[in-house]
Amino acid sequence: MIARLRELVRALDGLTASFALTVSEVTSPADVAEVRRLVLEYASAHADTPGVEYMHADAAALPGPYTPPRGGLWLARSADVGVGCVALRPLDDTTAEVKRMYVDPASRGAGVGRALMEALIAGARARGYETLRLGTLEEMTAAQGLYRSLGFAPIERYRPDELIHTRFFELSLT
């Protein structure tokens, strides 16, 4: 009985967090700074992953390859604090890549990742992309589950420069 009550409390906490959630495309320098903070937090959390050090340069260059009109950055906020981010960058005229998907550990399980990905997918469609691709580390099974639930399917490696323990996914937007 107590275990069930704890489950219900956790579920309610998640619902409360998701109701306070806003996701918007980044348009201001303050929002870029908040995305930068989250990207650096992600890099720190994975500091022992070989090859992750390039994320520091990527964060410093934001918005960099994610600059509109072909690219984009999205920021999730709860109580005016950034709790997640995701980026879109063009690969070619019809294909874009999902990058820098990150949700603060305290906000995971509350729908933040799904809300970010849904906003990014809508943004990619609005930009005329036909296909989205992404790579994610093998150990990120929760993220892979989210991507699959959104319609992404596993594909062969499309970026030879990505880390060796990366899985690749693709979503048709047409």
C-alpha positions as CSV (number, residue, x, y, z in Angstrom):
1,M,0.0,0.0,0.0
2,I,2.8,2.5,0.9
3,A,4.7,1.6,-2.2
4,R,1.6,2.3,-4.3
5,L,1.1,5.7,-2.6
6,R,4.8,6.6,-3.3
7,E,4.2,5.7,-7.0
8,L,1.1,8.0,-7.1
9,V,3.0,10.8,-5.4
10,R,5.8,10.5,-8.0
11,A,3.3,10.5,-10.8
12,L,1.6,13.6,-9.4
13,D,5.0,15.3,-9.1
14,G,5.6,14.6,-12.7
15,L,2.2,16.0,-13.7
16,T,2.8,19.1,-11.8
17,A,6.2,19.6,-13.4
18,S,4.8,19.1,-16.9
19,F,2.0,21.6,-16.3
20,A,4.6,24.3,-15.5
21,L,6.7,23.4,-18.5
22,T,7.1,25.7,-21.5
23,V,9.1,25.0,-24.6
24,S,10.0,27.7,-27.1
25,E,12.4,28.3,-29.9
26,V,15.4,30.3,-28.7
27,T,15.5,33.9,-29.9
28,S,17.3,35.9,-27.3
29,P,20.9,36.0,-26.1
30,A,19.7,35.1,-22.6
31,D,18.1,32.0,-24.0
32,V,21.3,31.1,-25.9
33,A,23.2,31.5,-22.6
34,E,20.7,29.1,-20.9
35,V,21.1,26.5,-23.7
36,R,24.9,26.9,-23.3
37,R,24.7,26.2,-19.6
38,L,22.6,23.0,-20.3
39,V,25.0,21.8,-23.0
40,L,28.0,22.3,-20.6
41,E,26.0,20.4,-17.9
42,Y,25.5,17.6,-20.4
43,A,29.2,17.6,-21.3
44,S,30.2,17.5,-17.6
45,A,27.8,14.6,-16.9
46,H,29.5,12.6,-19.7
47,A,33.0,13.8,-19.1
48,D,34.4,10.3,-19.0
49,T,33.0,9.5,-22.5
50,P,35.7,9.6,-25.1
51,G,35.2,12.4,-27.6
52,V,32.7,14.5,-25.6
53,E,35.3,17.3,-25.1
54,Y,34.2,18.8,-28.5
55,M,30.9,19.9,-26.8
56,H,32.7,22.7,-25.0
57,A,33.7,24.3,-28.3
58,D,30.2,23.7,-29.6
59,A,28.7,25.4,-26.5
60,A,31.0,28.4,-26.9
61,A,30.0,28.8,-30.5
62,L,26.2,28.7,-30.0
63,P,24.1,29.2,-31.9
64,G,26.7,28.3,-34.5
65,P,25.3,25.6,-36.9
66,Y,21.9,25.8,-35.2
67,T,21.3,29.3,-36.4
68,P,17.9,29.9,-38.1
69,P,16.5,29.9,-40.7
70,R,17.7,26.3,-41.4
71,G,18.8,25.5,-37.9
72,G,17.2,26.1,-34.5
73,L,17.5,25.7,-30.7
74,W,14.7,24.9,-28.3
75,L,14.6,25.5,-24.6
76,A,12.4,23.9,-22.0
77,R,11.7,26.0,-18.9
78,S,10.0,25.2,-15.7
79,A,9.5,28.0,-13.2
80,D,11.7,30.2,-15.5
81,V,14.7,27.9,-15.2
82,G,16.1,26.0,-18.2
83,V,15.5,22.2,-17.7
84,G,16.2,20.9,-21.2
85,C,17.3,21.8,-24.7
86,V,17.6,20.4,-28.2
87,A,19.1,21.6,-31.4
88,L,18.5,21.2,-35.1
89,R,21.2,21.5,-37.8
90,P,21.0,21.0,-41.5
91,L,22.8,18.1,-43.1
92,D,21.5,19.0,-46.6
93,D,18.5,20.6,-48.3
94,T,16.0,17.9,-47.1
95,T,17.7,16.3,-44.1
96,A,18.4,17.8,-40.7
97,E,20.1,16.4,-37.6
98,V,18.9,16.4,-34.0
99,K,21.7,17.5,-31.6
100,R,22.3,18.4,-28.0
101,M,19.2,16.8,-26.7
102,Y,19.5,17.1,-22.9
103,V,17.1,17.1,-19.9
104,D,18.3,18.0,-16.4
105,P,18.3,14.8,-14.3
106,A,15.8,16.3,-11.8
107,S,13.3,16.9,-14.6
108,R,13.5,13.5,-16.3
109,G,10.3,11.5,-16.5
110,A,8.1,14.6,-16.6
111,G,7.6,14.8,-20.3
112,V,10.3,17.4,-21.0
113,G,12.2,15.3,-23.6
114,R,9.0,14.5,-25.5
115,A,7.9,18.2,-25.4
116,L,11.3,19.3,-26.7
117,M,11.3,16.6,-29.5
118,E,7.8,17.5,-30.5
119,A,8.7,21.2,-30.8
120,L,11.8,20.3,-32.8
121,I,9.9,18.0,-35.2
122,A,7.3,20.7,-35.8
123,G,10.2,23.2,-36.4
124,A,11.9,20.8,-38.8
125,R,8.6,20.4,-40.8
126,A,8.1,24.1,-40.9
127,R,11.6,24.5,-42.3
128,G,10.7,22.1,-45.1
129,Y,12.9,19.1,-44.0
130,E,11.8,15.7,-45.2
131,T,14.0,13.6,-42.9
132,L,15.4,13.9,-39.4
133,R,18.5,11.9,-38.2
134,L,20.2,11.6,-34.9
135,G,22.8,9.6,-33.0
136,T,22.7,8.7,-29.4
137,L,25.0,6.8,-27.1
138,E,24.2,3.1,-26.7
139,E,23.8,3.5,-22.9
140,M,21.0,6.1,-23.3
141,T,18.2,3.5,-23.5
142,A,15.5,5.9,-22.2
143,A,16.3,8.4,-25.0
144,Q,16.2,5.6,-27.5
145,G,12.8,4.6,-26.2
146,L,11.6,8.2,-26.6
147,Y,12.9,8.4,-30.1
148,R,11.3,5.1,-31.1
149,S,8.0,6.2,-29.6
150,L,8.1,9.3,-31.8
151,G,8.5,7.2,-34.9
152,F,12.3,7.2,-35.3
153,A,13.7,3.9,-36.6
154,P,17.2,2.5,-36.3
155,I,19.5,3.1,-39.3
156,E,23.1,2.4,-40.3
157,R,25.8,4.8,-39.2
158,Y,25.6,8.0,-41.3
159,R,28.4,10.0,-39.6
160,P,31.8,8.2,-39.5
161,D,33.1,10.9,-37.1
162,E,30.6,10.1,-34.3
163,L,31.7,8.1,-31.2
164,I,32.0,4.3,-31.8
165,H,29.3,3.5,-29.2
166,T,26.6,5.5,-31.0
167,R,23.3,4.3,-32.3
168,F,21.6,6.1,-35.2
169,F,18.0,6.8,-35.9
170,E,15.9,8.4,-38.6
171,L,12.4,9.9,-38.9
172,S,10.5,10.6,-42.2
173,L,8.7,13.9,-41.9
174,T,6.7,13.3,-45.1
